[in-house]
Amino acid sequence: LWRNENHAGVKDANPVAVNQETPKLSIALNGIVLTSNDETSFVLINEGSEQKRYSLNEALASAPGTFIRKINKTSVVFETHGHYEKVTLHPGLPDIIKQPDSESQNVLADY
């Protein structure tokens, strides 16, 4: 789980059980721009027929109680009333993408 405020991005060792059911988000994650500064990273999300840009800790226009809590390379973690949901850009793609080794880069650069 991801905590907000001063603990953003810190995995909670003692997750809290949430009794209320939270409906699945009805959005489409279209893009992620991840920078070295969390404050300048943003995501592109389709809500209905509109594409919108959101940054960390912003509430969704279509769900004002849902906030973006973590932006990864391939996914975004949302929080709705203490319930966390991860939406992946491409399902099945890991959050950490292995970079090619330098030998592979040299071979590709030779073409």
C-alpha positions as CSV (number, residue, x, y, z in Angstrom):
1,L,0.0,0.0,0.0
2,W,1.1,3.6,-0.6
3,R,0.6,6.3,2.0
4,N,0.0,9.9,1.3
5,E,1.4,13.2,2.7
6,N,4.9,12.8,4.1
7,H,5.0,9.0,3.4
8,A,4.3,9.0,-0.3
9,G,5.9,6.1,-2.1
10,V,6.8,4.3,1.2
11,K,5.4,0.8,1.4
12,D,3.2,0.4,4.5
13,A,4.4,-2.5,6.7
14,N,1.1,-2.6,8.5
15,P,-1.7,-2.4,5.9
16,V,-5.1,-1.3,7.1
17,A,-8.2,-3.4,6.2
18,V,-10.8,-1.4,4.4
19,N,-14.4,-2.6,5.0
20,Q,-16.1,-0.6,2.3
21,E,-16.3,-1.8,-1.2
22,T,-14.8,0.5,-3.7
23,P,-16.0,0.2,-7.4
24,K,-13.3,-0.3,-10.0
25,L,-12.2,2.8,-11.8
26,S,-13.8,3.4,-15.2
27,I,-10.8,5.1,-16.8
28,A,-8.2,4.3,-19.5
29,L,-4.6,5.0,-18.8
30,N,-3.1,6.4,-22.1
31,G,0.3,7.6,-21.1
32,I,2.9,8.1,-18.4
33,V,5.6,10.8,-18.3
34,L,7.9,9.8,-15.4
35,T,10.7,12.3,-14.5
36,S,13.3,12.2,-11.7
37,N,11.1,14.7,-9.8
38,D,7.8,13.3,-8.6
39,E,6.2,16.8,-8.8
40,T,6.8,17.0,-12.6
41,S,5.7,13.5,-13.5
42,F,2.2,13.2,-14.9
43,V,-0.2,10.7,-16.5
44,L,-2.7,10.9,-19.4
45,I,-6.1,9.4,-18.6
46,N,-9.2,9.0,-20.6
47,E,-12.3,9.7,-18.6
48,G,-15.3,9.2,-20.8
49,S,-14.6,10.9,-24.1
50,E,-12.0,13.3,-22.7
51,Q,-8.3,12.9,-22.2
52,K,-6.9,14.7,-19.1
53,R,-3.5,15.2,-17.6
54,Y,-3.0,14.5,-13.9
55,S,0.0,14.8,-11.5
56,L,0.8,13.1,-8.2
57,N,-1.9,13.6,-5.5
58,E,-4.5,15.1,-7.9
59,A,-8.1,14.0,-7.7
60,L,-9.8,12.7,-10.8
61,A,-12.5,14.9,-12.3
62,S,-14.8,11.9,-12.8
63,A,-14.2,10.6,-9.2
64,P,-13.3,13.5,-6.8
65,G,-12.6,11.1,-4.0
66,T,-9.9,9.2,-6.1
67,F,-6.3,10.5,-6.0
68,I,-3.2,9.6,-7.8
69,R,-0.7,8.3,-5.1
70,K,2.1,6.8,-7.1
71,I,3.4,7.0,-10.7
72,N,5.6,4.2,-11.9
73,K,7.1,3.5,-15.3
74,T,4.2,1.3,-16.5
75,S,1.5,1.8,-13.9
76,V,-0.3,4.3,-11.6
77,V,-1.6,3.7,-8.1
78,F,-4.9,5.4,-7.2
79,E,-6.4,5.8,-3.7
80,T,-10.2,5.9,-3.1
81,H,-11.2,6.2,0.6
82,G,-8.2,4.1,1.8
83,H,-8.5,1.5,-1.0
84,Y,-5.6,1.3,-3.4
85,E,-5.9,0.3,-7.0
86,K,-3.1,-0.2,-9.5
87,V,-3.9,0.5,-13.2
88,T,-1.3,-0.7,-15.7
89,L,-0.5,1.0,-19.0
90,H,0.0,-2.4,-20.7
91,P,-1.3,-5.4,-18.6
92,G,1.4,-8.0,-18.1
93,L,4.2,-5.5,-18.4
94,P,6.4,-5.2,-15.2
95,D,7.0,-1.9,-13.4
96,I,10.7,-2.3,-13.8
97,I,11.8,-2.7,-17.4
98,K,15.3,-4.2,-17.8
99,Q,17.6,-1.9,-19.8
100,P,19.7,-3.5,-22.6
101,D,23.3,-4.2,-21.8
102,S,26.0,-2.0,-23.4
103,E,26.9,-4.8,-25.9
104,S,23.3,-4.9,-27.2
105,Q,23.3,-1.1,-27.5
106,N,26.6,-1.2,-29.5
107,V,25.2,-3.8,-31.9
108,L,22.1,-1.8,-32.5
109,A,24.1,1.3,-33.0
110,D,26.2,-0.4,-35.8
111,Y,23.2,-0.7,-38.1
